[in-house]
Amino acid sequence: MDGGGEQIKSGTVSDAGTSVPARGRSRRPFLILALVLLALVVGGVVYWLHARNFATTDDAQIDGAIHRIAPRIAGQVKAVLVHQNEHVTKGQVLVELDSGTERVAVDRAEAQRAQALADVGTRRAEVAEASANVEVAQANLFKATRDAGRYRRINPAAITRTNLDAVTSDLRSAQAKVDVAREQVAAAKAGLVAAQAALQAANVAVENARLQMGYTTVRAPASGYIAERTVRTGNVVAPGTGLMALVGDRYWVTANYKETELGSIRPGEHVRVYIDAVPGIAFHARVTSIQRGTGSVFSLLPAENATGNYVKIVQRVPVRITFDDPRLSKYVIAPGMSVEPYIRIIPK
């Protein structure tokens, strides 16, 4: 019985009645699980220690200057000299309008200026003639004054009353002619001023006509790529009609950071920008500026918090980030693309 009892304690009895030696449970799975958990904890700590030095957001996109190309005058499109997605340089001709009407206006304005210029010459001649008449009248007045003086010094008994009246009348007539001549000079000068003003107006009309003539040629306001080209040859367009868009060559990032993260962001800090369209590459950039106002303040319908139904929401503030990486020109980058910026926080 004792031997049988020992056999039962040292083994297990199988269904067939034979005994099987007992095995201890393996600790290897627990060790593997513990190592995995430890690795995760260490990795999380290392990531946190690294990530706390960066401020990031996924609410960011590429921005750029988009110019809406539109004519300043009405006219018929004579030629469209660019194609969709074509790169153009600043000042390059994009669209030409029919300039027949504007050319006629320039010719008319130049003819009116020539007439005004001739009128100025005529008025100057009139001023010179009137000035000469004043000199003649003054000479006659001088003679009449001398004659009257001589007659007054003669003994009244030696001259007749008729002669004395004639000399006095000549003196008054000469004085009146001087006054009339001076008035004619003033009138001639006023006419000259009016003619000069008309000439200046004619010069302005010529410049305006030439300006309108220049508006028949639509040029690129900046270097960039053509997009949304809707104009076609033969279209009749009105002032302000959208012809195409021009996306400028300069790009930057607008990242909307939470207001609670702005305290650690400063202009000039280094940024690594990951563009979704160019995976695996970190582009170099720097913080340029921080907008003085949240995005909601500049929205079409700003939030009204004085209604009694106020719910606090963490606001976002746009941060402008400028690229300083020459590799950017090797890739197709366009406004609206999603990016993830990582701003390197400089400890205070």
Buried (B, 14 or more C-beta within 10 A) or exposed (E): EEEEEEEEEEEEEEEEEEEEEEEEEEEEEEEEEEEEEEEEEEEEEEEEEEEEEBBBBEBBBBBBBBBEBBBBBBBBBBEBEBEEEEEBEEEEEBBBBBBEBBBEBBEEBBEBBEEBBEBBEEBBEBBEEBBEBBEEBBEBBEEBBEBBEEBEEEEEEEEEEEEBEEBBEBBEBBBEBBEBBBEBBEEBBEBBEEBBEBBEEBBEBBEEBBEBBEBBBBBBBBBBBBBBBEBEEEBEBEEEBBBBBBBBBEBBBBBBBEEEBBEBBEEEBBBBBBBEEBEEBBBBBBBBEBBEEBBEEEEEEEEEEEEEEEEEEEBBBBBBBBBEBEEBEEEEBEBEBEBBBBBEBEEE
